[in-house]
Amino acid sequence: MDANLSAHAAALWVGLHLALLLVLSVRVVGQRRRHGVVLGDAAIPELAQAVRAFGNATEYVPAGLIAIVVLAIVGAPPMVVHLTGLTLLVGRVAHAVGLSRSGGASILRSAGIILTWLAYILGGVELIFYAIP
């Protein structure tokens, strides 16, 4: 397997996840400026949702990216890296959109966390598979 192709696949997904985190961060800053809030969320629902969408992404994305990068390092096929990266990204975007629209339960939030966990399961199982000589 061409490790270079796996590394390029990992680079794509790391870059896309960084872009997602930047967008979510900019949304928080925009809400803070709009409402004149420097710290916390001042009990403003839109700001609280933006903060949690960013916070939740920062809680889940790093571990997923570690899995993606290590998959590339151990020489997993690019398709495996792409499948894990795509699943994680779609999950994180769905969750962020769902949380941004409503502070309560929603189909997008649920789908997002399920896809995120699926990416964790895929990545974890794949890494264990590649760890066995």
C-alpha positions as CSV (number, residue, x, y, z in Angstrom):
1,M,0.0,0.0,0.0
2,D,1.3,3.5,-0.8
3,A,1.8,5.1,2.6
4,N,2.1,8.5,0.8
5,L,-1.5,8.2,-0.4
6,S,-2.7,7.4,3.1
7,A,-0.8,10.4,4.4
8,H,-2.5,12.6,1.8
9,A,-5.8,11.2,2.8
10,A,-5.1,11.9,6.5
11,A,-4.0,15.5,5.5
12,L,-7.3,16.1,3.8
13,W,-9.4,15.1,6.8
14,V,-7.2,16.9,9.3
15,G,-7.5,20.0,7.1
16,L,-11.3,19.7,6.8
17,H,-11.7,19.2,10.5
18,L,-9.6,22.2,11.3
19,A,-11.8,24.3,8.9
20,L,-14.9,23.0,10.8
21,L,-13.4,24.0,14.1
22,L,-12.5,27.5,12.7
23,V,-16.1,28.0,11.4
24,L,-17.5,27.0,14.8
25,S,-15.0,29.3,16.6
26,V,-15.9,32.2,14.4
27,R,-19.6,31.6,15.1
28,V,-18.9,31.9,18.8
29,V,-17.0,35.2,18.3
30,G,-19.8,36.5,16.2
31,Q,-22.4,35.7,18.9
32,R,-20.2,37.2,21.6
33,R,-19.8,40.5,19.6
34,R,-23.5,40.6,18.7
35,H,-24.5,40.3,22.3
36,G,-21.6,42.2,23.9
37,V,-20.5,39.2,26.0
38,V,-16.8,38.7,26.8
39,L,-16.9,35.6,29.0
40,G,-19.4,32.9,29.4
41,D,-22.8,32.8,27.6
42,A,-24.8,35.3,29.7
43,A,-27.7,32.9,29.5
44,I,-28.2,33.9,25.9
45,P,-29.5,30.7,24.1
46,E,-27.9,31.4,20.8
47,L,-24.5,32.1,22.3
48,A,-24.8,29.0,24.6
49,Q,-25.5,26.9,21.6
50,A,-22.6,28.3,19.6
51,V,-20.3,27.7,22.6
52,R,-21.4,24.1,23.0
53,A,-21.3,23.3,19.3
54,F,-17.6,24.5,19.3
55,G,-16.9,22.9,22.7
56,N,-18.4,19.6,21.7
57,A,-16.4,19.5,18.5
58,T,-13.2,20.2,20.4
59,E,-14.1,17.3,22.7
60,Y,-14.6,14.8,19.9
61,V,-12.5,15.8,17.0
62,P,-8.9,15.5,18.4
63,A,-9.2,11.8,19.2
64,G,-10.8,11.1,15.8
65,L,-7.9,12.9,14.1
66,I,-5.4,11.0,16.1
67,A,-7.0,7.8,14.8
68,I,-6.9,9.0,11.3
69,V,-3.3,10.1,11.4
70,V,-2.2,6.8,13.1
71,L,-4.1,4.8,10.5
72,A,-2.0,6.6,7.8
73,I,1.2,6.0,9.8
74,V,0.6,2.3,10.1
75,G,-0.1,2.1,6.3
76,A,-3.9,1.6,6.3
77,P,-5.3,1.8,2.8
78,P,-6.3,5.4,1.8
79,M,-10.0,4.2,1.5
80,V,-9.9,3.2,5.2
81,V,-8.5,6.6,6.2
82,H,-11.2,8.3,4.0
83,L,-14.0,6.3,5.4
84,T,-13.0,7.1,9.0
85,G,-12.5,10.8,8.1
86,L,-15.7,11.2,6.2
87,T,-17.8,9.5,8.9
88,L,-16.3,11.7,11.6
89,L,-16.7,14.9,9.6
90,V,-20.3,14.2,8.6
91,G,-21.1,13.3,12.2
92,R,-19.5,16.5,13.6
93,V,-21.1,18.8,11.0
94,A,-24.5,17.2,11.6
95,H,-24.1,17.5,15.4
96,A,-23.0,21.2,15.1
97,V,-25.9,22.1,12.8
98,G,-28.4,20.3,15.0
99,L,-27.1,22.0,18.2
100,S,-26.9,25.4,16.5
101,R,-30.6,25.2,15.5
102,S,-31.9,23.9,18.9
103,G,-30.6,23.5,22.4
104,G,-32.8,20.4,22.8
105,A,-32.8,17.0,21.3
106,S,-32.8,16.9,17.5
107,I,-32.5,14.3,14.7
108,L,-29.3,16.0,13.5
109,R,-27.7,16.0,16.9
110,S,-28.6,12.3,17.4
111,A,-27.3,11.4,13.9
112,G,-24.2,13.4,14.6
113,I,-23.2,11.6,17.7
114,I,-24.1,8.2,16.3
115,L,-21.8,8.9,13.3
116,T,-19.1,10.2,15.6
117,W,-19.2,7.1,17.7
118,L,-19.3,5.0,14.5
119,A,-16.1,6.8,13.4
120,Y,-14.5,6.0,16.8
121,I,-15.5,2.4,16.5
122,L,-14.3,2.1,12.9
123,G,-11.0,3.8,13.8
124,G,-10.5,1.8,16.9
125,V,-11.2,-1.5,15.3
126,E,-9.0,-0.7,12.3
127,L,-6.1,0.4,14.5
128,I,-6.4,-2.8,16.6
129,F,-6.4,-4.8,13.3
130,Y,-3.3,-3.0,12.0
131,A,-1.6,-3.4,15.4
132,I,-1.7,-7.2,15.2
133,P,1.4,-8.4,13.3
